Amino acid sequence: MDAKTGFFYLFSAVLLFAAFRVITARNPVHAVLNLILAFSQAAAIWLLLKAEFLAIALVLVYLGAVLVLFLFVVMMLDIRIDTVRRGFWRHFPLAALIGAVITFEMALVVMGGFSGMDEPKPVAELLNAAGQVVPYSNTQALGKLLYTQYLYPVEIASVILLVAMITAIALTLRKRKDNKAISVSLQVRVRAEDRLTMVKMPSTQAPAPVEETVVEEKKA
């Protein structure tokens, strides 16, 4: 077994362990951290498959932005673990059965779907119409496809991510019972007479007993 195969098995083992911890961790923050570890191992596997652009995009986009945003949202939502995990073991048999079926299907695809295929080789250079050797960039070719042929899907995906980000921010700013903030619209419409109300009440104070004592002494 060469070094490349050894690294593949190492990254795959860590990836499977991190993915298992994502669905079994009791703390949502720990689940997100394990998901970050799983994505990093997937990026390493893509590097072994000579897909450098996809590996860098996974690290920059998902690890550097999306998962960090998920982590902040999970930390600010104040999720109650007891309520979320209620009924977990009741639905565990059905979830285990579905997971076993998906694992079996993936094993069939991996074991039989890629048999007889050669290892993909990166294209380092091409020949132009004049027969001259020109450099070839995989990232440049992928960028041209993204912003020409697949422009509309990229824009739709960006809008969906923007809506998801706005929704996450709105969830963190939802109305809470322990929040003592005052509405800005109520502060703008406030009036002077609403802040202080003068109430006229009759005097009910009894005469001081000291004065009665003084009067009695004078009479005496």
PASEBA-1860 file (N, C-alpha, C; in nm, 3 decimals):
! residues 220
1> MDAKTGFF> 0.085/-0.120/0.000/0.000/0.000/0.000/0.089/0.125/0.000 ~ 0.066/0.213/-0.096/0.147/0.333/-0.106/0.094/0.441/-0.011 ~ 0.165/0.555/-0.009/0.129/0.663/0.082/-0.005/0.725/0.047 ~ -0.036/0.734/-0.082/-0.164/0.794/-0.123/-0.281/0.712/-0.073 ~ -0.271/0.579/-0.085/-0.379/0.492/-0.036/-0.390/0.501/0.115 ~ -0.277/0.510/0.184/-0.281/0.523/0.329/-0.348/0.651/0.374 ~ -0.317/0.763/0.309/-0.384/0.889/0.343/-0.534/0.881/0.312 ~ -0.569/0.811/0.204/-0.712/0.799/0.170/-0.787/0.726/0.281
9> YLFSAVLL> -0.734/0.616/0.329/-0.800/0.542/0.436/-0.802/0.623/0.566 ~ -0.698/0.698/0.592/-0.694/0.781/0.712/-0.801/0.890/0.707 ~ -0.806/0.964/0.596/-0.906/1.071/0.583/-1.048/1.013/0.583 ~ -1.066/0.898/0.521/-1.199/0.837/0.517/-1.244/0.793/0.656 ~ -1.152/0.736/0.734/-1.188/0.692/0.869/-1.227/0.812/0.957 ~ -1.149/0.918/0.950/-1.182/1.038/1.029/-1.313/1.099/0.981 ~ -1.336/1.097/0.849/-1.460/1.151/0.794/-1.581/1.074/0.844 ~ -1.574/0.941/0.844/-1.686/0.860/0.892/-1.710/0.881/1.041
17> FAAFRVIT> -1.602/0.891/1.117/-1.617/0.915/1.261/-1.682/1.051/1.288 ~ -1.636/1.155/1.216/-1.693/1.288/1.236/-1.839/1.293/1.193 ~ -1.872/1.226/1.083/-2.012/1.222/1.038/-2.100/1.149/1.138 ~ -2.047/1.042/1.198/-2.124/0.970/1.300/-2.146/1.057/1.424 ~ -2.045/1.135/1.461/-2.058/1.222/1.577/-2.153/1.339/1.551 ~ -2.172/1.376/1.426/-2.264/1.485/1.393/-2.407/1.448/1.434 ~ -2.445/1.324/1.412/-2.583/1.281/1.439/-2.599/1.221/1.578 ~ -2.491/1.198/1.649/-2.502/1.139/1.783/-2.461/1.234/1.895
25> ARNPVHAV> -2.404/1.348/1.864/-2.361/1.442/1.968/-2.483/1.502/2.038 ~ -2.477/1.512/2.169/-2.588/1.569/2.247/-2.591/1.721/2.240 ~ -2.475/1.780/2.223/-2.466/1.926/2.218/-2.465/1.971/2.072 ~ -2.552/2.064/2.031/-2.552/2.110/1.891/-2.421/2.176/1.850 ~ -2.355/2.243/1.943/-2.226/2.306/1.910/-2.123/2.200/1.876 ~ -2.121/2.091/1.952/-2.029/1.982/1.921/-2.061/1.918/1.787 ~ -2.190/1.910/1.753/-2.229/1.854/1.623/-2.176/1.941/1.508 ~ -2.186/2.072/1.522/-2.135/2.161/1.418/-1.983/2.151/1.406
33> LNLILAFS> -1.915/2.140/1.519/-1.769/2.126/1.515/-1.727/1.995/1.448 ~ -1.800/1.889/1.473/-1.772/1.763/1.404/-1.803/1.772/1.255 ~ -1.905/1.850/1.219/-1.933/1.870/1.077/-1.820/1.946/1.009 ~ -1.761/2.043/1.078/-1.645/2.113/1.024/-1.530/2.015/1.001 ~ -1.508/1.925/1.096/-1.403/1.824/1.079/-1.433/1.732/0.961 ~ -1.559/1.695/0.944/-1.596/1.608/0.831/-1.572/1.677/0.698 ~ -1.606/1.803/0.687/-1.584/1.875/0.561/-1.435/1.891/0.532 ~ -1.355/1.912/0.635/-1.212/1.925/0.611/-1.152/1.794/0.560
41> QAAAIWLL> -1.199/1.682/0.611/-1.151/1.554/0.561/-1.199/1.528/0.418 ~ -1.320/1.571/0.386/-1.369/1.557/0.249/-1.285/1.641/0.153 ~ -1.245/1.760/0.197/-1.158/1.843/0.113/-1.023/1.776/0.091 ~ -0.971/1.709/0.194/-0.844/1.638/0.177/-0.858/1.523/0.078 ~ -0.970/1.454/0.081/-0.992/1.346/-0.016/-1.002/1.400/-0.157 ~ -1.065/1.516/-0.172/-1.071/1.578/-0.306/-0.932/1.617/-0.356 ~ -0.847/1.658/-0.265/-0.709/1.687/-0.305/-0.639/1.560/-0.357 ~ -0.665/1.447/-0.292/-0.608/1.322/-0.341/-0.662/1.284/-0.478
49> LKAEFLAI> -0.785/1.323/-0.508/-0.846/1.295/-0.638/-0.811/1.400/-0.743 ~ -0.721/1.492/-0.708/-0.672/1.596/-0.800/-0.782/1.693/-0.839 ~ -0.871/1.718/-0.746/-0.976/1.820/-0.765/-0.947/1.935/-0.671 ~ -0.841/2.011/-0.703/-0.794/2.115/-0.613/-0.896/2.227/-0.595 ~ -0.962/2.264/-0.704/-1.057/2.376/-0.695/-1.173/2.341/-0.603 ~ -1.227/2.220/-0.615/-1.338/2.180/-0.529/-1.296/2.174/-0.383 ~ -1.175/2.129/-0.357/-1.126/2.123/-0.219/-1.111/2.263/-0.160 ~ -1.053/2.354/-0.237/-1.036/2.491/-0.187/-1.170/2.560/-0.170
57> ALVLVYLG> -1.264/2.536/-0.264/-1.397/2.595/-0.251/-1.470/2.542/-0.128 ~ -1.453/2.413/-0.099/-1.517/2.357/0.020/-1.461/2.419/0.146 ~ -1.332/2.441/0.152/-1.271/2.499/0.271/-1.309/2.646/0.286 ~ -1.303/2.722/0.176/-1.329/2.866/0.185/-1.477/2.896/0.206 ~ -1.562/2.828/0.131/-1.705/2.862/0.133/-1.774/2.800/0.254 ~ -1.760/2.669/0.270/-1.834/2.601/0.376/-1.765/2.615/0.512 ~ -1.638/2.581/0.519/-1.570/2.591/0.648/-1.550/2.735/0.691 ~ -1.518/2.824/0.596/-1.488/2.961/0.632/-1.607/3.052/0.647
65> AVLVLFLF> -1.722/3.014/0.594/-1.837/3.104/0.597/-1.964/3.035/0.648 ~ -2.009/2.933/0.577/-2.140/2.875/0.607/-2.140/2.808/0.744 ~ -2.043/2.721/0.771/-2.044/2.650/0.898/-2.014/2.742/1.015 ~ -1.933/2.845/0.993/-1.911/2.942/1.101/-2.041/3.016/1.132 ~ -2.118/3.049/1.029/-2.249/3.111/1.050/-2.342/3.015/1.123 ~ -2.342/2.888/1.084/-2.423/2.789/1.155/-2.384/2.781/1.302 ~ -2.254/2.786/1.329/-2.207/2.777/1.467/-2.255/2.897/1.548 ~ -2.248/3.017/1.492/-2.296/3.135/1.563/-2.447/3.128/1.587
73> VVMMLDIR> -2.521/3.081/1.488/-2.666/3.072/1.502/-2.703/2.971/1.608 ~ -2.637/2.855/1.608/-2.666/2.753/1.708/-2.635/2.803/1.848 ~ -2.527/2.880/1.862/-2.490/2.932/1.993/-2.586/3.041/2.040 ~ -2.648/3.114/1.949/-2.737/3.224/1.987/-2.883/3.180/2.000 ~ -2.921/3.063/1.945/-3.061/3.022/1.949/-3.103/2.970/2.085 ~ -3.009/2.932/2.170/-3.039/2.878/2.303/-3.134/2.759/2.292 ~ -3.091/2.656/2.218/-3.173/2.538/2.194/-3.178/2.453/2.320 ~ -3.296/2.407/2.355/-3.313/2.320/2.470/-3.293/2.175/2.425
81> IDTVRRGF> -3.188/2.113/2.475/-3.152/1.980/2.430/-3.257/1.878/2.469 ~ -3.316/1.892/2.588/-3.415/1.794/2.633/-3.536/1.790/2.543 ~ -3.580/1.907/2.498/-3.697/1.912/2.410/-3.666/1.856/2.272 ~ -3.547/1.884/2.221/-3.511/1.837/2.087/-3.496/1.685/2.084 ~ -3.436/1.628/2.187/-3.408/1.485/2.190/-3.524/1.404/2.246 ~ -3.636/1.467/2.271/-3.751/1.393/2.322/-3.805/1.301/2.212 ~ -3.822/1.177/2.242/-3.870/1.079/2.144/-3.764/1.027/2.050 ~ -3.634/1.045/2.087/-3.526/1.000/1.999/-3.525/0.848/1.986
89> WRHFPLAA> -3.528/0.778/2.098/-3.521/0.633/2.095/-3.649/0.571/2.038 ~ -3.758/0.644/2.041/-3.882/0.590/1.984/-3.874/0.581/1.833 ~ -3.806/0.678/1.769/-3.792/0.677/1.623/-3.658/0.619/1.577 ~ -3.576/0.572/1.671/-3.445/0.521/1.634/-3.451/0.398/1.544 ~ -3.538/0.298/1.564/-3.540/0.182/1.474/-3.568/0.218/1.328 ~ -3.664/0.308/1.306/-3.694/0.349/1.168/-3.576/0.423/1.107 ~ -3.512/0.512/1.186/-3.396/0.585/1.134/-3.279/0.491/1.105 ~ -3.259/0.391/1.191/-3.151/0.294/1.166/-3.178/0.212/1.041
97> LIGAVITF> -3.304/0.176/1.018/-3.338/0.100/0.897/-3.314/0.183/0.771 ~ -3.353/0.310/0.772/-3.330/0.396/0.656/-3.181/0.418/0.634 ~ -3.104/0.435/0.741/-2.959/0.450/0.727/-2.894/0.326/0.671 ~ -2.942/0.207/0.712/-2.886/0.082/0.658/-2.915/0.068/0.510 ~ -3.036/0.106/0.468/-3.070/0.098/0.326/-2.983/0.193/0.243 ~ -2.964/0.315/0.292/-2.881/0.412/0.220/-2.736/0.365/0.214 ~ -2.687/0.308/0.323/-2.549/0.255/0.324/-2.534/0.141/0.225 ~ -2.633/0.054/0.217/-2.627/-0.058/0.122/-2.628/-0.008/-0.023
105> EMALVVMG> -2.710/0.093/-0.051/-2.713/0.149/-0.187/-2.581/0.215/-0.222 ~ -2.523/0.289/-0.130/-2.394/0.352/-0.156/-2.284/0.249/-0.176 ~ -2.290/0.139/-0.100/-2.191/0.033/-0.118/-2.203/-0.031/-0.255 ~ -2.325/-0.050/-0.303/-2.344/-0.107/-0.436/-2.287/-0.015/-0.544 ~ -2.308/0.115/-0.528/-2.257/0.210/-0.627/-2.105/0.215/-0.624 ~ -2.048/0.218/-0.505/-1.902/0.230/-0.493/-1.833/0.102/-0.540 ~ -1.887/-0.013/-0.503/-1.821/-0.138/-0.536/-1.840/-0.179/-0.681 ~ -1.956/-0.150/-0.738/-1.983/-0.196/-0.874/-1.995/-0.087/-0.979
113> GFSGMDEP> -2.023/0.037/-0.935/-2.047/0.142/-1.034/-1.921/0.198/-1.096 ~ -1.808/0.191/-1.027/-1.683/0.250/-1.077/-1.580/0.144/-1.115 ~ -1.622/0.022/-1.128/-1.527/-0.083/-1.166/-1.491/-0.070/-1.313 ~ -1.365/-0.089/-1.345/-1.320/-0.080/-1.483/-1.289/0.060/-1.531 ~ -1.300/0.159/-1.444/-1.272/0.297/-1.484/-1.129/0.332/-1.448 ~ -1.064/0.404/-1.536/-0.927/0.446/-1.512/-0.924/0.567/-1.418 ~ -0.811/0.590/-1.358/-0.793/0.705/-1.269/-0.794/0.833/-1.351 ~ -0.872/0.934/-1.310/-0.874/1.058/-1.386/-0.739/1.128/-1.382
121> KPVAELLN> -0.699/1.176/-1.497/-0.570/1.244/-1.509/-0.593/1.391/-1.539 ~ -0.528/1.481/-1.469/-0.547/1.623/-1.494/-0.488/1.664/-1.628 ~ -0.555/1.757/-1.693/-0.509/1.809/-1.821/-0.415/1.926/-1.794 ~ -0.291/1.912/-1.831/-0.191/2.016/-1.803/-0.177/2.114/-1.918 ~ -0.197/2.068/-2.040/-0.178/2.155/-2.155/-0.263/2.105/-2.270 ~ -0.297/2.196/-2.362/-0.378/2.165/-2.479/-0.310/2.224/-2.602 ~ -0.359/2.180/-2.715/-0.310/2.231/-2.843/-0.416/2.320/-2.905 ~ -0.375/2.437/-2.953/-0.468/2.526/-3.019/-0.482/2.489/-3.166
129> AAGQVVPY> -0.554/2.573/-3.242/-0.578/2.542/-3.383/-0.449/2.541/-3.464 ~ -0.350/2.617/-3.425/-0.223/2.620/-3.498/-0.128/2.509/-3.456 ~ -0.171/2.424/-3.362/-0.085/2.316/-3.317/0.013/2.356/-3.209 ~ -0.002/2.473/-3.154/0.088/2.518/-3.048/0.033/2.476/-2.912 ~ 0.123/2.451/-2.820/0.085/2.408/-2.685/0.047/2.531/-2.603 ~ -0.072/2.528/-2.547/-0.121/2.638/-2.463/-0.148/2.584/-2.323 ~ -0.122/2.661/-2.220/-0.150/2.612/-2.083/-0.300/2.601/-2.059 ~ -0.335/2.505/-1.979/-0.476/2.480/-1.947/-0.495/2.493/-1.796
137> SNTQALGK> -0.593/2.569/-1.759/-0.624/2.590/-1.617/-0.763/2.533/-1.590 ~ -0.767/2.438/-1.499/-0.895/2.379/-1.463/-0.986/2.481/-1.394 ~ -0.928/2.565/-1.310/-1.007/2.667/-1.241/-1.064/2.769/-1.338 ~ -0.985/2.810/-1.437/-1.032/2.905/-1.536/-1.146/2.847/-1.619 ~ -1.133/2.722/-1.660/-1.240/2.659/-1.737/-1.368/2.645/-1.655 ~ -1.354/2.611/-1.526/-1.471/2.599/-1.441/-1.536/2.735/-1.416 ~ -1.454/2.840/-1.403/-1.509/2.974/-1.386/-1.586/3.021/-1.508 ~ -1.537/2.990/-1.627/-1.610/3.027/-1.749/-1.745/2.957/-1.756
145> LLYTQYLY> -1.748/2.830/-1.717/-1.876/2.758/-1.719/-1.974/2.815/-1.616 ~ -1.923/2.852/-1.500/-2.012/2.902/-1.395/-2.077/3.034/-1.434 ~ -2.001/3.122/-1.501/-2.051/3.256/-1.530/-2.097/3.273/-1.675 ~ -2.108/3.165/-1.748/-2.165/3.169/-1.884/-2.281/3.072/-1.897 ~ -2.250/2.945/-1.895/-2.354/2.843/-1.916/-2.441/2.823/-1.793 ~ -2.380/2.832/-1.675/-2.454/2.807/-1.551/-2.471/2.935/-1.470 ~ -2.492/3.047/-1.538/-2.504/3.175/-1.467/-2.631/3.180/-1.383 ~ -2.744/3.141/-1.441/-2.870/3.149/-1.369/-2.875/3.054/-1.248
153> PVEIASVI> -2.830/2.929/-1.259/-2.826/2.846/-1.136/-2.738/2.904/-1.027 ~ -2.626/2.965/-1.064/-2.539/3.026/-0.963/-2.609/3.144/-0.895 ~ -2.678/3.225/-0.972/-2.750/3.339/-0.913/-2.864/3.291/-0.823 ~ -2.935/3.187/-0.865/-3.043/3.133/-0.782/-2.988/3.078/-0.651 ~ -2.876/3.008/-0.659/-2.815/2.955/-0.537/-2.770/3.068/-0.444 ~ -2.718/3.177/-0.499/-2.677/3.290/-0.415/-2.797/3.356/-0.348 ~ -2.910/3.366/-0.419/-3.030/3.424/-0.359/-3.082/3.335/-0.245 ~ -3.077/3.202/-0.266/-3.121/3.109/-0.162/-3.034/3.122/-0.037
161> LLVAMITA> -2.903/3.134/-0.057/-2.814/3.151/0.057/-2.839/3.283/0.128 ~ -2.870/3.388/0.051/-2.901/3.517/0.113/-3.028/3.509/0.197 ~ -3.131/3.442/0.144/-3.255/3.425/0.220/-3.230/3.344/0.347 ~ -3.147/3.241/0.336/-3.114/3.160/0.454/-3.041/3.243/0.559 ~ -2.951/3.331/0.516/-2.879/3.414/0.611/-2.973/3.513/0.680 ~ -3.064/3.574/0.603/-3.161/3.667/0.662/-3.253/3.594/0.760 ~ -3.293/3.472/0.726/-3.379/3.394/0.815/-3.308/3.360/0.945 ~ -3.179/3.326/0.934/-3.103/3.295/1.056/-3.093/3.417/1.146
169> IALTLRKR> -3.071/3.534/1.086/-3.064/3.657/1.166/-3.199/3.690/1.229 ~ -3.308/3.666/1.152/-3.442/3.693/1.206/-3.475/3.599/1.322 ~ -3.427/3.475/1.316/-3.452/3.382/1.426/-3.382/3.426/1.554 ~ -3.264/3.482/1.540/-3.192/3.529/1.659/-3.254/3.655/1.718 ~ -3.329/3.731/1.638/-3.389/3.855/1.685/-3.538/3.839/1.714 ~ -3.584/3.715/1.733/-3.725/3.693/1.759/-3.762/3.746/1.899 ~ -3.890/3.765/1.922/-3.937/3.820/2.048/-3.922/3.716/2.159 ~ -3.856/3.754/2.266/-3.834/3.666/2.379/-3.898/3.725/2.504
177> KDNKAISV> -3.934/3.637/2.596/-4.001/3.684/2.717/-3.905/3.757/2.810 ~ -3.778/3.716/2.807/-3.682/3.779/2.896/-3.614/3.901/2.835 ~ -3.661/3.944/2.720/-3.604/4.061/2.654/-3.676/4.186/2.703 ~ -3.602/4.285/2.752/-3.659/4.408/2.806/-3.645/4.527/2.712 ~ -3.624/4.501/2.585/-3.612/4.611/2.489/-3.747/4.673/2.461 ~ -3.746/4.800/2.428/-3.868/4.875/2.398/-3.875/4.897/2.247 ~ -3.996/4.888/2.195/-4.015/4.907/2.052/-3.979/5.050/2.012 ~ -3.909/5.064/1.901/-3.868/5.197/1.855/-3.989/5.279/1.812
185> SLQVRVRA> -4.089/5.216/1.751/-4.207/5.288/1.707/-4.284/5.348/1.825 ~ -4.286/5.276/1.938/-4.351/5.332/2.057/-4.273/5.448/2.114 ~ -4.142/5.443/2.108/-4.061/5.555/2.156/-4.081/5.679/2.071 ~ -4.099/5.664/1.942/-4.118/5.780/1.854/-4.254/5.846/1.879 ~ -4.358/5.766/1.905/-4.493/5.820/1.922/-4.523/5.864/2.066 ~ -4.424/5.864/2.153/-4.450/5.898/2.293/-4.481/6.048/2.306 ~ -4.566/6.083/2.404/-4.603/6.223/2.432/-4.570/6.256/2.577 ~ -4.561/6.386/2.603/-4.522/6.429/2.738/-4.628/6.389/2.841
193> EDRLTMVK> -4.755/6.403/2.804/-4.861/6.371/2.901/-4.872/6.221/2.927 ~ -4.812/6.140/2.840/-4.816/5.995/2.863/-4.709/5.950/2.963 ~ -4.609/6.031/2.985/-4.501/5.993/3.075/-4.534/6.018/3.222 ~ -4.615/6.124/3.252/-4.644/6.161/3.390/-4.792/6.195/3.403 ~ -4.857/6.135/3.499/-4.998/6.159/3.524/-5.013/6.215/3.666 ~ -5.073/6.335/3.675/-5.096/6.399/3.805/-5.231/6.353/3.859 ~ -5.232/6.300/3.978/-5.353/6.249/4.042/-5.378/6.331/4.169 ~ -5.499/6.388/4.181/-5.535/6.468/4.299/-5.604/6.380/4.401
201> MPSTQAPA> -5.549/6.372/4.518/-5.602/6.287/4.623/-5.627/6.370/4.749 ~ -5.735/6.345/4.822/-5.762/6.420/4.947/-5.662/6.383/5.056 ~ -5.636/6.478/5.142/-5.541/6.457/5.251/-5.607/6.374/5.361 ~ -5.542/6.270/5.402/-5.595/6.182/5.508/-5.503/6.175/5.627 ~ -5.413/6.271/5.643/-5.316/6.267/5.751/-5.381/6.312/5.882 ~ -5.368/6.235/5.984/-5.426/6.267/6.117/-5.337/6.368/6.189 ~ -5.394/6.448/6.282/-5.312/6.546/6.357/-5.209/6.475/6.443 ~ -5.102/6.542/6.461/-4.992/6.483/6.537/-5.028/6.474/6.683
209> PVEETVVE> -4.998/6.367/6.750/-5.030/6.356/6.895/-4.949/6.451/6.981 ~ -4.840/6.500/6.933/-4.758/6.592/7.012/-4.832/6.722/7.036 ~ -4.903/6.775/6.935/-4.978/6.899/6.947/-5.089/6.886/7.051 ~ -5.157/6.772/7.057/-5.263/6.751/7.156/-5.206/6.756/7.298 ~ -5.091/6.703/7.314/-5.028/6.705/7.448/-4.996/6.848/7.491 ~ -4.949/6.929/7.399/-4.916/7.067/7.430/-5.039/7.145/7.469 ~ -5.154/7.125/7.398/-5.279/7.194/7.431/-5.329/7.157/7.570 ~ -5.323/7.032/7.606/-5.366/6.986/7.736/-5.281/7.046/7.846
217> EKKA> -5.156/7.063/7.826/-5.068/7.124/7.926/-5.100/7.271/7.946 ~ -5.136/7.342/7.835/-5.172/7.484/7.849/-5.302/7.500/7.930 ~ -5.398/7.412/7.906/-5.524/7.420/7.981/-5.502/7.394/8.130 ~ -5.412/7.306/8.156/-5.387/7.275/8.295/-5.320/7.392/8.366
END
